[in-house]
Amino acid sequence: MIDLAAEPRIVTAGVGLLDEALAAQAVAHLPVQWQPPLAGTEEALARVLADPRRGAANAEATRRMLAAGAALVDVRPAAEVLGLRPGQFCHAGPPVTWERASGPMRGALIGAMLFEGLADSPDEASALLAAGRVQFEPCHARGGVGPMAGVVSPSMWVFVLRDETHDRMSWCSLNEGLGKVLRYGAYSPDVLDRLRWMSVVLGPALRTALRRSGPIDVKAIIGQMVQMGDEGHNRNRAGTLMLLRDLLPHLVDAGLPAADVAEVARFVGGNDHFFLNLVMPAAKLQTAAAAGIPGATVVTAMARNGSDFGIQVSGTGDAWFTGPAEVPSGLFLGAYGPDDANPDIGDSAITETAGLGGFAMAGAPAIVRFVGGTVPDALRTTAEMYEITIAENPAYALPILDFRGAPTGIDVVSVARTGLRPQINTGIAGRVAGTGQVGAGLVQPPVECFIAALSALASAAPPVHAADG
């Protein structure tokens, strides 16, 4: 029974004018954010929401993701780990052709050709690539990830991580540092010299130290660094130093030349992003554990190739759903500005897919000084990401939120219903091949990815019979 004598309780939903009018009259009310689902998704949403498999499938996806481990077990050449042969490369993002490749992607492929000795000049490398004399495929197709352009060639060394729980491996290239580097599409002589040093000195030194130390629990380090102000994408300072703490004694004791040990220690310690290339494969192991569950609507990969933004979803296997990559907004280096920026690029959005990066911004408020925005923006972003995820990861607890677990498991249905898109922290590559990094900022996936994924999930759902209603 309604008590008409009681004070009315007013709730406003999605009507800003009414909310403002009540506030102006000092009337107590509860504003609720609401907006219609993404346009054109109504029928697909109804079918997916009616899929009787969805609840149990997403619960299983959650169980697998939260149980996944990530230990660094080896450092080896890509040729050994991936079976890459001369003239074969991996790249970031969904599949792309040379004709559609962005400037940074082309620059990185040219640099890889020069590094491998497959061409004597950038022009020759470009001609061979354009003629189809080289094979390249996504890093994700071989179970790994690559930062920015993500180009990996046979002679480059990679970190190898293992998830014992699900008997799965993943990998990522070694981090080159900041500035003009191959992953941003630069291929000048100093870039190639650094890559050679990484293959001759850095990679073997890290392998030697790791084999003396034994496997390193990367997931545990990520959990610690999140509580120390890192978010795992654009801020990895604490993680990098904890890794160096674990490896340095073994580097010193290994009998390596003292000059090499000092150079490796300086390189790792002076590169705050070095640990990113371990967070990424750890995140890949987490999300890959949830892949291939019929009826599950959880996103298992987000990746960009500089032209397209693509996602993969548990219930649709290896299929990519793409849309045009957007240009990040943020802070630019030196005289660079938005006109110099390439559309979003890289596999590093796997960190957000796993609940880190932009999803954990509340725990890393200092990140706003690197990517733009304010501290309240960071807190609000994490709060919004809880609205589009199905779980919280207790391994990645956020102190500012009373140690609440990071929002984990992006749900295609929730994105379509709320219109909220995942928030990604990212570096910004110059659009002209060879430029390198021009800034850092924030970006979101295009809605086309989620609309296409939802449609595919609807097509795969069992038919709804009239009697079922």
Buried (B, 14 or more C-beta within 10 A) or exposed (E): EEEEEEEEEEEBEEEEEBBEEBEEEEEEBEBEEEEEBBEEBEEBBEBBBBBEBBEEBBBBBBEBBBEBBBBBBBBBBBBEBBEBEEBBBBBBBBBBEBEEBBBBBBBBBBBBBBBBEBBEEBEBBBEBBEEEEBEBEBBBEBBBBBBBBBBBBBBBBBBBBBBEEBEBBBBBBBBBBBEBBBBBBBBBEEBBEBBEBBBEBBBBBBBBBBBEBEBBBBBBBBBEBBBBBBBBBBBBBBBBBBBBEBBBEBBBEBEBEEEBBEBBBEBBBEBBBBBBBBBBBBBBBBBBBBBBBBBBBBBBBBBBBBBBBBBBBBBBBEBBBBBEBBBBBBBBBEEBEBEBBBBBBBBBBBBBBBBBBBBBBBBBBEBBEBBBBEBEBBBBBBEBBBBBBBBBBEBBBBEBBEEBBBBBBBBBBBBBBBBBBBBBBBBBBBBBBBBBBBBBBBBBBBBBBBBBBBBBBBEBBEEEEEEEE
